[in-house]
Amino acid sequence: MEQLTPEYILLFHNVNKAVEELEAAVDSLKVAQAQAEAAYLERTEPCR
């Protein structure tokens, strides 16, 4: 089996870190979208 070079390991680690950060950003944006939608509906729906 071929040995992985330090450069490849460094790159692989940083790509994985970036993917994790992007996934966290997507989760955060989904929460913000849900909150914005709820605030909009609360503001625009007629009182019952």
C-alpha positions as CSV (number, residue, x, y, z in Angstrom):
1,M,0.0,0.0,0.0
2,E,1.3,3.5,-0.9
3,Q,2.2,5.9,2.0
4,L,0.3,9.1,2.1
5,T,2.4,12.2,1.9
6,P,2.3,14.9,4.5
7,E,1.0,17.4,1.9
8,Y,-1.9,15.1,1.0
9,I,-2.7,14.6,4.7
10,L,-2.7,18.4,5.3
11,L,-4.9,19.0,2.3
12,F,-7.3,16.2,3.2
13,H,-7.6,17.5,6.8
14,N,-8.3,21.0,5.6
15,V,-10.9,20.0,3.0
16,N,-12.7,17.9,5.7
17,K,-12.6,20.9,8.1
18,A,-14.0,23.2,5.4
19,V,-16.8,20.7,4.6
20,E,-17.7,20.5,8.3
21,E,-17.8,24.3,8.6
22,L,-20.0,24.6,5.5
23,E,-22.4,22.0,6.9
24,A,-22.6,24.0,10.1
25,A,-23.3,27.2,8.1
26,V,-26.1,25.5,6.2
27,D,-27.6,24.3,9.5
28,S,-27.4,27.8,10.9
29,L,-29.0,29.3,7.8
30,K,-31.8,26.8,8.0
31,V,-32.6,27.9,11.5
32,A,-32.4,31.6,10.5
33,Q,-34.8,30.9,7.6
34,A,-37.3,29.2,9.9
35,Q,-37.1,32.1,12.4
36,A,-37.6,34.6,9.6
37,E,-40.6,32.8,8.2
38,A,-42.2,32.5,11.6
39,A,-41.6,36.2,12.3
40,Y,-43.1,37.1,8.9
41,L,-46.2,34.9,9.4
42,E,-46.7,36.4,12.9
43,R,-46.5,39.9,11.5
44,T,-48.7,39.3,8.4
45,E,-51.4,36.9,9.5
46,P,-54.6,38.4,10.7
47,C,-55.4,38.0,14.4
48,R,-57.7,35.1,15.1
